[in-house]
Amino acid sequence: MSVMPSEMDGIEMVILPPVRDLGDGFQVRRALPSAKRRMVGPFIFFDQMGPTLFDTGEGLDVRPHPHIGLATVTYLLEGEILHRDSVGSVQPIRPGAVNWMTAGSGIVHSERTAPDMRAAGGPLFGLQTWVALPTALEESAPSFIHHPADALPLIEEEGRSIKLIAGTMLGQASPVKTASDMIYADVALDHGARFRVETDHIERALYVISGAIEVEGQTGAFEMNQLVVLKPGAEILLRARGATRLMLVGGEPLPEKRHIYWNFVSSSADRIEQAKEDWRARRFADVPGETEFIPLPEEPKPVRYP
């Protein structure tokens, strides 16, 4: 992962996420956590999935795996994923809709391509983010809520189209219930269109999906697959270079440090260790209808010097 400080006014740093190939050409870019920036507001994990095009008979197969202490937010740009979890949810997610899964004290889920979609093949492109829960809610009961695309506010004006995934913005409020102050928006800009990033939220970052953005009055541009972290309190005016799509994320930072290991997030390092042991011992609830699971990764071996 490459992290570059920025000399532009209002920009703190630019994160260039590394690419991981998960097999069959399916690639993931992980922008958070990074070496220099672990979180933006409550967002502790930011993955771009794809874009990829599955051949006939191929698809996504993420076997059941556990989470604690966080909420996963899945948002697709193309394709479809079938979600199953240990509280009994079975939900296909399609572009523009939101799956909000609260792990709390512990949940297990799988993400797969449904049989009919697998038979036909097709594209898959989307984002999965993790939102760390406030300390008081880290051990809350696990739950799952799906919000269809037409339930989310759509703000269209002056060459801008903004889908408000979570939080409040421009006088609109998303129906997605969040655990803390945050903003998450899908912003599409025509060439030359301007977008002002307000200071309603302490920490903010922009992830460029396609096209490029300039900061009005400054030279240079930010290209696709870059996470641009803004300085607290900086109000900046962006201009699209070509048709551009970007994601705006952020919110109020949590007061306590968060530990992260594999799929576990917690303010307590001991709680992470307990979750690891619980998964090894298969004490998490199962996903109905699923028999596979992803084992706990092996601990990295210490480096020994002669």
SVG drawing of the C-alpha trace seen along z (x, -y; Angstrom):
<svg xmlns="http://www.w3.org/2000/svg" viewBox="-38 -29 61 58">
<polyline fill="none" stroke="black" stroke-width="0.4" points="0.0,0.0 1.2,-3.4 0.4,-6.5 1.3,-9.9 1.1,-13.2 -0.5,-16.0 0.7,-19.6 -2.8,-20.6 -4.8,-22.8 -7.4,-20.8 -5.9,-17.4 -4.2,-15.4 -3.1,-12.3 -3.8,-10.1 -4.0,-6.3 -3.3,-4.0 -4.8,-0.6 -3.0,2.6 -4.7,5.1 -5.3,8.7 -6.4,11.4 -8.8,13.8 -8.9,16.2 -10.6,16.5 -9.5,12.9 -11.6,11.5 -9.6,8.6 -10.0,6.6 -8.5,3.2 -8.3,2.4 -8.0,-1.3 -8.6,-1.0 -7.0,-0.1 -3.6,-1.4 -0.3,-1.8 -0.7,-5.6 -4.4,-5.8 -6.4,-3.1 -9.8,-4.8 -11.8,-7.7 -14.6,-8.5 -16.0,-5.2 -15.0,-3.5 -12.3,-1.0 -12.4,1.1 -12.9,0.1 -12.8,2.7 -13.5,2.3 -14.6,5.6 -14.0,6.0 -14.9,4.9 -14.9,8.4 -16.9,10.4 -17.7,14.0 -17.9,16.6 -20.9,18.9 -20.8,21.2 -18.5,19.0 -19.2,16.7 -18.4,15.4 -18.0,17.9 -17.1,16.3 -17.7,19.2 -19.2,18.5 -16.9,16.4 -17.4,14.5 -17.5,10.8 -17.7,9.0 -17.8,5.4 -18.7,3.8 -21.4,3.4 -20.7,4.4 -22.1,2.2 -22.4,3.8 -23.2,1.6 -23.0,2.8 -22.5,0.9 -23.0,3.9 -24.1,7.5 -25.7,9.3 -24.6,11.1 -26.6,13.5 -26.2,12.9 -26.9,15.5 -26.2,15.2 -26.5,16.9 -29.6,14.8 -31.5,16.4 -31.3,13.7 -31.3,14.7 -31.1,11.6 -29.9,10.9 -28.3,7.5 -28.4,5.5 -27.0,2.2 -28.0,-0.8 -29.4,1.2 -27.7,1.4 -27.1,4.5 -26.4,3.3 -25.3,6.2 -24.6,5.5 -22.2,8.1 -22.2,6.9 -21.4,9.8 -21.0,12.1 -22.5,13.1 -21.5,15.4 -22.3,14.8 -21.6,16.0 -21.5,14.1 -22.1,16.0 -23.4,15.9 -26.9,17.4 -27.3,20.5 -29.3,18.6 -26.8,15.8 -23.9,18.3 -25.5,20.2 -25.7,17.0 -22.4,15.4 -22.1,11.6 -20.4,8.6 -19.7,7.9 -18.5,4.6 -19.1,3.1 -17.9,1.9 -17.8,3.4 -17.1,1.2 -16.9,1.9 -18.1,-0.6 -16.7,-0.1 -19.5,-0.2 -19.3,-2.5 -18.0,-0.8 -21.5,-0.6 -22.8,1.3 -19.9,3.6 -21.7,6.5 -25.2,5.7 -27.4,8.4 -26.5,9.2 -29.0,8.1 -29.4,7.6 -31.4,4.9 -31.8,4.6 -32.7,1.2 -33.8,1.4 -32.3,-1.2 -35.5,-3.2 -35.6,-3.8 -32.5,-5.9 -32.6,-9.6 -31.4,-10.7 -30.3,-14.3 -30.1,-15.5 -29.0,-19.0 -26.6,-20.9 -24.7,-17.9 -24.7,-16.1 -26.4,-12.9 -26.0,-12.0 -27.3,-8.7 -27.3,-9.1 -26.4,-5.7 -26.2,-6.7 -26.2,-9.9 -27.5,-13.4 -26.5,-15.7 -28.0,-18.7 -31.1,-18.6 -31.8,-14.9 -31.5,-12.0 -31.0,-8.3 -33.3,-5.8 -30.3,-3.6 -30.0,-3.6 -26.4,-4.1 -24.7,-3.6 -22.7,-6.9 -22.4,-10.1 -21.3,-9.2 -21.7,-10.1 -21.7,-7.7 -22.7,-8.9 -22.4,-7.8 -21.7,-10.9 -21.9,-11.0 -20.6,-14.1 -20.9,-15.2 -17.7,-16.5 -17.0,-19.9 -19.6,-19.6 -18.7,-20.9 -19.2,-19.3 -18.7,-21.1 -17.6,-18.9 -19.1,-20.4 -17.6,-20.4 -20.6,-18.8 -18.5,-15.8 -15.1,-15.9 -13.3,-13.3 -14.0,-12.7 -12.5,-10.9 -13.3,-10.5 -12.8,-7.3 -12.7,-7.8 -14.5,-5.0 -14.1,-6.4 -13.0,-9.6 -10.9,-12.1 -11.4,-15.1 -9.6,-18.4 -9.7,-20.8 -11.0,-24.1 -8.2,-26.7 -5.4,-24.1 -3.3,-22.1 -3.3,-18.4 -6.0,-15.7 -6.9,-12.6 -7.5,-9.5 -9.6,-6.4 -8.8,-3.9 -7.4,-6.6 -8.7,-7.3 -8.3,-11.1 -8.4,-12.0 -9.4,-15.5 -8.1,-17.7 -10.5,-18.2 -12.5,-21.5 -11.4,-21.9 -14.2,-22.9 -13.2,-22.1 -14.8,-22.5 -14.2,-19.7 -14.5,-19.7 -15.0,-16.6 -12.5,-15.9 -14.6,-13.8 -17.7,-11.8 -16.7,-10.9 -18.1,-8.7 -16.8,-8.8 -17.8,-7.7 -17.8,-10.1 -17.2,-8.5 -16.6,-9.9 -18.0,-10.9 -17.0,-11.5 -14.0,-9.5 -14.6,-7.1 -12.8,-8.2 -11.2,-4.8 -8.6,-2.9 -9.9,0.1 -8.0,3.3 -8.6,5.3 -7.6,8.9 -9.0,10.7 -12.8,10.1 -12.8,9.0 -12.9,5.4 -13.0,4.4 -11.9,1.7 -10.5,4.7 -7.5,6.8 -8.7,9.5 -12.1,9.6 -10.3,10.2 -8.5,13.2 -11.7,14.6 -13.3,14.3 -10.4,16.1 -10.7,19.0 -14.5,19.1 -14.1,19.4 -11.5,22.1 -13.8,24.0 -16.8,23.5 -18.8,21.7 -20.3,19.1 -23.8,19.8 -24.0,21.5 -25.5,20.1 -28.6,22.2 -28.0,24.3 -24.2,23.8 -21.7,26.5 -18.4,24.8 -16.5,22.2 -13.3,20.2 -10.7,21.3 -9.0,18.8 -5.8,17.7 -2.6,18.9 -0.7,16.5 2.3,15.0 5.5,16.7 8.1,14.5 11.1,13.5 14.3,15.1 17.7,13.6 21.0,15.5"/>
</svg>
